[in-house]
Amino acid sequence: MGLNILVIGSGGREHTIAQKLYQSPKVDSVFCAKGNAGMKKDGIQLVDIAEDDHVSLIEFAKEQKIDWTFVGPEIPLLNGIVDDFTAEGLLIFGPTKAAALIEGSKDFAKELMNRYNIPTAEHQTFSDFERAKAYVLEKGASIVIKADGLAAGKGVVVAETTAEAIEALEDMLKENKFGQSGAKVVVEEFLEGEEFSLLAFVRDQEVYPMVIAQDHKRAYDGDLGPNTGGMGAYAPVPQIPRSLIEKAVSTIVRPAALGMIEEGKPFTGILYTGLIATSAGPKVIEFNARFGDPETQVVLQRLNSDLAQIIDDLLHGKTPEIEWKQTGYSLGVVVAAKGYPGEYQKDHTVPAAFDASDEHIYYAGVKETSGQLLSNGGRVYLVEASRDTLKEAQEAVYERLEKMDTTGLFYRKDIGFKAIDSI
């Protein structure tokens, strides 16, 4: 008998994870709660249970004899889904509620970094508007304002002027734009350098780094427009040297895992470290307690090993064998609804999956009506291609997108260009 696996979540990240798990010869079935209609084409079975309904999810896992569950998004982790499953004797991969705080509170993450000498931007935390404003005026721009809690990737303002910074503080501390998430803010120095994402499989003190990726957060070409959840990514990142990645693992990721144990919040799951390569070495921008989106869609393309076997080994106290592709590149471009990350339209036609192609489509904000996929969210789908060179991967994605009907949708035309220019 093969494994029965449940994946929690419904976006492009979960589509990629579920597809990769289902490709394993060890796996019989993959369920996804709630999943999205686009996943069905890959044989993933949808479960109509909300990710915050822990009781029903536990009931489902018991009824279906689920071997283990993989948690995609951050909200269920911070709601304690791992603690709840574990209390019922069910195996689940992800950090506990206490450990997920590394993402759930930027203030907690900064305190962790301070205590364990993990390099990050100079910063202070405020809940009082006047004090925060005085700090901004003292430090000057450029400066970064971050809501302390979760804000779906939109609670960060990189202010080019002090006026812009003060407006962000007013939004968060006075106007409650992000509710409780913005009742406290972290104000930090703006760091110059190339950003990259370093994800790792973590089990307490054990850290197994993945191939690095670079995400594109701004909505429009040239890194302009508002911050989004991510508009595209590629992996690996040729302009970041191997030595810098190794330094990031030894001075940041491993100390963070050990620090969490010291804090009595041991971390098991996917630890995402958002980094910047500064002239003084790698520094932390943020930690997340799960896979990134859209990084997952390109990073997992680089994995030669069986993802289900890796997770199974980690859950059963075994040492996983993890092998990454040594050549080639993967690049993905997000197609979003016009207006995203603000108010956006829905119900635009979404293309079906490609037949026997080297490119992949990963669905996110889609629904099915009369057998037709329609857009139903901000980020609708991602198109990914893997090729020998980054330029070839990029060309393959954009050639594919040009042939598709993207009425009512938009995408960036420059994902990966910075890297190609630097090679």
C-alpha positions as CSV (number, residue, x, y, z in Angstrom):
1,M,0.0,0.0,0.0
2,G,1.3,3.4,-1.0
3,L,0.9,6.7,1.0
4,N,-2.3,8.7,1.3
5,I,-1.3,12.3,1.7
6,L,-3.4,15.4,2.6
7,V,-2.1,18.9,1.5
8,I,-3.6,22.0,3.2
9,G,-4.1,25.1,1.1
10,S,-5.5,26.1,-2.3
11,G,-2.9,28.2,-4.3
12,G,-0.2,27.7,-6.8
13,R,2.2,26.7,-4.1
14,E,-0.1,23.9,-3.0
15,H,-0.7,22.8,-6.6
16,T,3.1,22.4,-7.1
17,I,3.6,20.6,-3.8
18,A,0.6,18.2,-4.4
19,Q,1.7,17.5,-7.9
20,K,5.3,16.8,-6.8
21,L,4.1,14.5,-4.0
22,Y,1.7,12.6,-6.4
23,Q,4.6,12.0,-8.8
24,S,6.2,9.7,-6.2
25,P,6.0,6.0,-6.7
26,K,5.5,5.7,-2.9
27,V,2.2,7.7,-3.1
28,D,-1.3,6.3,-3.9
29,S,-3.4,9.4,-3.5
30,V,-3.0,13.1,-2.7
31,F,-6.0,15.1,-1.3
32,C,-5.9,18.9,-1.2
33,A,-8.1,21.0,1.2
34,K,-9.7,23.1,-0.3
35,G,-7.4,23.0,-3.3
36,N,-8.6,24.6,-6.6
37,A,-10.4,23.3,-9.7
38,G,-7.2,23.5,-11.8
39,M,-5.5,20.9,-9.6
40,K,-7.8,18.1,-10.7
41,K,-6.0,17.7,-14.1
42,D,-3.0,16.4,-12.2
43,G,-5.1,13.7,-10.4
44,I,-5.2,15.7,-7.1
45,Q,-8.5,15.1,-5.2
46,L,-10.2,18.1,-3.8
47,V,-11.6,18.2,-0.3
48,D,-14.2,20.8,0.4
49,I,-13.0,21.7,3.9
50,A,-11.7,25.1,4.9
51,E,-8.1,25.3,6.1
52,D,-9.2,26.8,9.4
53,D,-11.7,24.0,10.1
54,H,-9.3,21.8,12.1
55,V,-11.9,19.5,13.5
56,S,-13.3,18.5,10.1
57,L,-9.8,18.2,8.7
58,I,-8.8,15.9,11.5
59,E,-11.9,13.9,11.0
60,F,-11.2,13.6,7.3
61,A,-7.6,12.5,7.9
62,K,-8.8,9.7,10.2
63,E,-11.6,8.5,7.9
64,Q,-9.4,8.4,4.8
65,K,-6.4,6.9,6.8
66,I,-4.2,9.7,5.7
67,D,-0.5,8.8,6.4
68,W,0.5,12.4,6.9
69,T,-0.5,15.9,6.2
70,F,1.6,18.8,4.6
71,V,0.6,22.4,5.5
72,G,1.1,24.9,2.7
73,P,0.0,28.4,4.0
74,E,0.9,30.3,7.1
75,I,-2.6,31.0,8.6
76,P,-3.3,27.4,9.6
77,L,0.2,27.1,11.1
78,L,-0.3,30.2,13.2
79,N,-3.8,28.8,14.2
80,G,-2.1,25.7,15.6
81,I,-3.1,23.1,13.1
82,V,0.1,21.1,13.7
83,D,-0.6,21.1,17.5
84,D,-4.2,20.0,16.9
85,F,-3.3,17.1,14.5
86,T,-0.4,16.0,16.8
87,A,-2.7,15.9,19.8
88,E,-5.0,13.5,17.9
89,G,-2.0,11.2,17.1
90,L,-1.8,12.3,13.4
91,L,1.5,12.9,11.6
92,I,1.7,16.4,10.1
93,F,4.6,18.3,8.6
94,G,5.0,21.9,9.6
95,P,6.0,24.1,12.7
96,T,3.9,24.2,15.8
97,K,1.9,27.4,16.6
98,A,4.8,28.6,18.9
99,A,7.5,28.0,16.2
100,A,5.4,29.6,13.5
101,L,5.7,32.9,15.4
102,I,9.0,33.3,13.5
103,E,6.7,34.4,10.7
104,G,3.7,35.5,12.7
105,S,5.5,38.3,14.5
106,K,8.3,40.4,12.9
107,D,9.1,41.7,16.4
108,F,9.6,38.1,17.7
109,A,11.8,37.4,14.6
110,K,13.9,40.5,15.2
111,E,14.3,39.6,18.9
112,L,15.5,36.1,17.9
113,M,18.0,37.6,15.5
114,N,19.3,40.1,18.2
115,R,19.7,37.3,20.8
116,Y,21.6,34.9,18.5
117,N,23.6,37.5,16.6
118,I,21.9,36.8,13.2
119,P,22.7,39.6,10.8
120,T,19.7,41.8,9.8
121,A,18.9,45.5,9.3
122,E,19.1,48.0,12.1
123,H,15.6,48.3,13.5
124,Q,13.1,49.3,16.2
125,T,9.6,48.2,17.1
126,F,6.8,50.7,17.9
127,S,3.1,50.7,18.8
128,D,3.0,54.5,19.4
129,F,2.7,56.7,16.3
130,E,4.5,59.7,17.6
131,R,7.5,57.7,18.7
132,A,7.7,55.9,15.4
133,K,7.4,59.2,13.5
134,A,10.2,60.7,15.6
135,Y,12.4,57.7,14.8
136,V,11.7,58.0,11.0
137,L,12.5,61.7,11.1
138,E,15.8,61.0,13.0
139,K,16.9,58.2,10.6
140,G,15.6,59.7,7.3
141,A,14.7,57.9,4.1
142,S,15.0,55.4,2.4
143,I,13.4,53.4,5.3
144,V,11.2,50.3,5.6
145,I,8.0,50.1,7.5
146,K,6.6,46.6,8.3
147,A,3.4,45.6,10.0
148,D,4.3,43.2,12.8
149,G,1.8,40.5,12.0
150,L,0.7,38.8,8.8
151,A,-0.6,41.0,6.0
152,A,-0.5,38.6,3.0
153,G,2.8,40.0,1.7
154,K,1.4,43.5,1.5
155,G,2.3,44.8,5.0
156,V,5.7,46.1,3.9
157,V,6.3,49.7,2.7
158,V,9.7,50.7,1.3
159,A,9.5,54.4,1.7
160,E,11.6,56.6,-0.5
161,T,10.8,59.7,1.4
162,T,10.0,60.5,5.1
163,A,6.5,61.7,4.0
164,E,5.8,58.3,2.5
165,A,7.1,56.6,5.7
166,I,4.9,58.7,7.9
167,E,1.9,58.0,5.7
168,A,2.6,54.2,6.1
169,L,2.8,54.7,9.9
170,E,-0.5,56.5,9.9
171,D,-2.1,53.7,7.8
172,M,-1.0,51.1,10.2
173,L,-0.9,52.7,13.6
174,K,-3.8,55.2,13.3
175,E,-6.1,54.0,10.5
176,N,-5.7,50.2,11.4
177,K,-5.2,49.3,7.8
178,F,-4.0,45.8,8.7
179,G,-6.0,45.5,12.0
180,Q,-4.2,43.7,14.8
181,S,-1.3,42.8,12.4
182,G,-0.4,46.5,12.1
183,A,-1.0,47.5,15.8
184,K,2.8,47.1,16.2
185,V,5.3,48.1,13.4
186,V,8.9,47.4,12.8
187,V,10.9,50.3,11.3
188,E,14.2,49.3,9.8
189,E,17.0,50.6,7.7
190,F,16.8,50.1,3.9
191,L,19.4,47.6,2.8
192,E,21.1,47.9,-0.6
193,G,21.8,44.7,-2.5
194,E,20.4,41.7,-4.4
195,E,17.5,39.9,-2.7
196,F,17.2,36.1,-2.7
197,S,15.1,33.4,-1.0
198,L,16.8,30.5,0.8
199,L,14.4,27.7,1.8
200,A,15.4,24.7,3.9
201,F,13.8,21.5,5.2
202,V,14.3,21.8,8.9
203,R,13.9,19.2,11.7
204,D,14.9,20.8,15.0
205,Q,18.6,21.4,14.7
206,E,18.9,19.7,11.3
207,V,19.0,22.0,8.3
208,Y,18.8,20.8,4.7
209,P,19.1,23.9,2.4
210,M,17.3,24.0,-1.0
211,V,18.4,25.7,-4.2
212,I,18.0,29.5,-3.9
213,A,15.5,31.5,-5.9
214,Q,14.7,35.1,-6.6
215,D,11.1,36.5,-6.3
216,H,9.8,39.6,-7.9
217,K,7.5,41.4,-5.4
218,R,6.4,44.5,-7.2
219,A,3.4,44.4,-9.5
220,Y,4.9,46.0,-12.6
221,D,7.9,45.8,-14.9
222,G,11.1,47.5,-13.7
223,D,10.2,46.7,-10.0
224,L,7.6,49.4,-10.0
225,G,4.1,49.6,-8.4
226,P,2.8,48.1,-5.2
227,N,4.1,45.1,-3.3
228,T,2.3,41.8,-4.1
229,G,2.5,38.3,-2.9
230,G,5.0,37.7,-5.8
231,M,4.8,38.1,-9.6
232,G,7.4,35.6,-10.7
233,A,10.6,33.8,-9.7
234,Y,13.5,31.9,-11.0
235,A,16.0,29.4,-9.6
236,P,18.9,29.1,-9.1
237,V,20.2,32.7,-8.9
238,P,23.5,32.9,-11.0
239,Q,24.6,36.3,-9.6
240,I,24.7,35.1,-6.0
241,P,28.0,33.3,-5.4
242,R,28.1,29.9,-3.7
243,S,30.3,31.2,-0.9
244,L,27.6,33.8,0.0
245,I,24.9,31.1,0.1
246,E,27.1,28.9,2.4
247,K,27.7,31.9,4.6
248,A,23.9,32.5,4.8
249,V,23.4,28.9,5.9
250,S,26.1,29.0,8.5
251,T,25.5,32.5,10.0
252,I,21.7,32.7,9.6
253,V,19.7,29.6,8.9
254,R,21.5,27.2,11.3
255,P,21.7,29.7,14.1
256,A,18.0,30.5,13.7
257,A,17.1,26.7,14.0
258,L,19.3,26.4,17.1
259,G,17.9,29.7,18.5
260,M,14.4,28.4,18.2
261,I,15.4,25.3,20.2
262,E,16.9,27.6,22.9
263,E,13.7,29.6,22.9
264,G,11.7,26.4,23.6
265,K,10.1,26.7,20.2
266,P,11.9,24.0,18.1
267,F,11.1,24.4,14.4
268,T,10.2,21.5,12.1
269,G,8.9,22.2,8.6
270,I,10.0,24.5,5.8
271,L,12.0,27.5,6.9
272,Y,12.0,30.3,4.4
273,T,14.7,33.0,4.8
274,G,14.3,36.1,2.7
275,L,17.9,37.5,2.4
276,I,19.7,40.4,0.9
277,A,23.3,40.2,-0.3
278,T,24.8,43.4,1.1
279,S,28.4,44.6,0.9
280,A,28.8,43.4,4.5
281,G,27.5,39.9,3.6
282,P,24.0,38.3,3.7
283,K,21.4,39.8,6.0
284,V,17.8,38.7,6.9
285,I,14.9,40.6,5.5
286,E,12.3,38.2,6.8
287,F,11.6,34.6,8.0
288,N,8.6,32.6,6.9
289,A,7.4,29.3,8.4
290,R,6.5,27.6,5.1
291,F,7.2,27.4,1.3
292,G,7.1,30.7,-0.6
293,D,4.8,31.4,-3.5
294,P,5.9,31.7,-6.3
295,E,9.4,30.4,-5.3
296,T,8.0,26.8,-4.7
297,Q,6.9,26.6,-8.4
298,V,10.5,27.0,-9.5
299,V,12.5,25.5,-6.6
300,L,10.7,22.1,-6.6
301,Q,11.5,21.8,-10.4
302,R,15.2,21.7,-9.3
303,L,14.6,18.7,-7.0
304,N,15.8,15.3,-8.3
305,S,14.8,13.4,-5.2
306,D,11.4,12.2,-4.2
307,L,9.6,14.9,-2.2
308,A,7.3,12.4,-0.5
309,Q,10.2,10.3,0.5
310,I,12.0,13.4,2.0
311,I,9.0,14.4,4.1
312,D,8.3,10.8,5.1
313,D,11.9,10.4,6.3
314,L,11.8,13.7,8.2
315,L,8.6,12.7,10.0
316,H,10.0,9.3,10.9
317,G,13.3,10.5,12.3
318,K,15.3,9.2,9.3
319,T,18.0,11.2,7.5
320,P,16.6,12.2,4.1
321,E,18.6,11.9,0.9
322,I,18.2,15.1,-1.0
323,E,19.7,15.7,-4.5
324,W,19.3,18.8,-6.6
325,K,19.8,19.3,-10.3
326,Q,23.3,20.7,-10.9
327,T,22.6,22.3,-14.3
328,G,19.8,24.3,-15.9
329,Y,17.3,26.9,-14.7
330,S,13.6,27.2,-13.9
331,L,11.6,30.4,-14.4
332,G,7.9,31.1,-13.6
333,V,5.7,34.1,-14.4
334,V,2.5,34.8,-12.5
335,V,-0.6,35.9,-14.4
336,A,-2.8,38.1,-12.2
337,A,-6.2,39.7,-12.4
338,K,-6.1,43.4,-13.6
339,G,-6.2,45.6,-10.5
340,Y,-4.3,43.2,-8.3
341,P,-3.0,43.7,-5.5
342,G,-6.0,46.1,-5.1
343,E,-9.6,45.5,-6.2
344,Y,-9.6,43.1,-9.2
345,Q,-12.0,41.6,-11.6
346,K,-13.1,37.9,-11.6
347,D,-14.6,35.5,-14.1
348,H,-12.1,35.8,-16.9
349,T,-11.5,32.6,-19.0
350,V,-8.4,30.7,-17.8
351,P,-6.6,28.3,-20.2
352,A,-6.6,24.6,-19.6
353,A,-3.4,22.7,-18.9
354,F,-0.8,22.2,-21.7
355,D,-0.6,18.8,-23.3
356,A,2.7,16.9,-23.3
357,S,4.7,20.0,-22.9
358,D,8.0,21.1,-21.2
359,E,6.2,24.0,-19.6
360,H,3.9,23.7,-16.6
361,I,0.8,25.7,-15.5
362,Y,0.1,26.0,-11.8
363,Y,-3.3,27.2,-10.8
364,A,-4.1,29.5,-7.9
365,G,-7.2,31.8,-8.0
366,V,-9.4,29.7,-10.3
367,K,-12.9,28.1,-10.1
368,E,-14.8,25.8,-12.4
369,T,-18.1,26.7,-14.0
370,S,-19.8,24.4,-16.5
371,G,-16.4,22.6,-17.1
372,Q,-14.6,25.9,-17.8
373,L,-11.9,27.4,-15.6
374,L,-12.5,31.0,-14.6
375,S,-10.4,33.5,-12.6
376,N,-11.5,33.8,-9.0
377,G,-8.5,35.5,-7.2
378,G,-5.8,38.0,-7.5
379,R,-3.0,35.7,-8.7
380,V,-4.7,33.4,-11.1
381,Y,-2.0,31.0,-12.4
382,L,1.8,30.7,-13.1
383,V,3.5,29.4,-16.2
384,E,6.9,27.7,-15.6
385,A,9.6,26.4,-17.9
386,S,12.9,24.7,-17.2
387,R,15.8,24.9,-19.7
388,D,19.6,24.7,-19.9
389,T,20.0,28.5,-19.6
390,L,18.0,31.1,-17.8
391,K,17.4,33.0,-21.1
392,E,16.0,29.9,-22.8
393,A,13.7,29.3,-19.8
394,Q,12.5,32.9,-19.9
395,E,11.9,32.8,-23.7
396,A,9.9,29.6,-23.4
397,V,7.6,31.1,-20.7
398,Y,7.0,34.3,-22.6
399,E,6.5,32.5,-25.9
400,R,3.9,30.4,-24.2
401,L,2.1,33.4,-22.6
402,E,2.0,35.3,-25.9
403,K,-0.1,32.4,-27.4
404,M,-2.6,32.4,-24.4
405,D,-5.7,34.5,-24.0
406,T,-5.0,36.8,-21.1
407,T,-8.0,39.1,-21.4
408,G,-8.7,40.8,-18.0
409,L,-5.3,39.6,-16.7
410,F,-1.8,40.9,-16.7
411,Y,1.8,39.7,-16.1
412,R,5.3,41.2,-15.8
413,K,7.3,41.0,-19.0
414,D,10.7,41.2,-17.2
415,I,11.0,38.2,-14.8
416,G,14.6,37.2,-14.7
417,F,16.0,40.0,-16.9
418,K,18.2,41.4,-14.1
419,A,19.9,38.1,-13.7
420,I,20.3,37.6,-17.5
421,D,21.8,41.1,-17.8
422,S,24.3,40.3,-15.0
423,I,25.5,36.9,-16.4
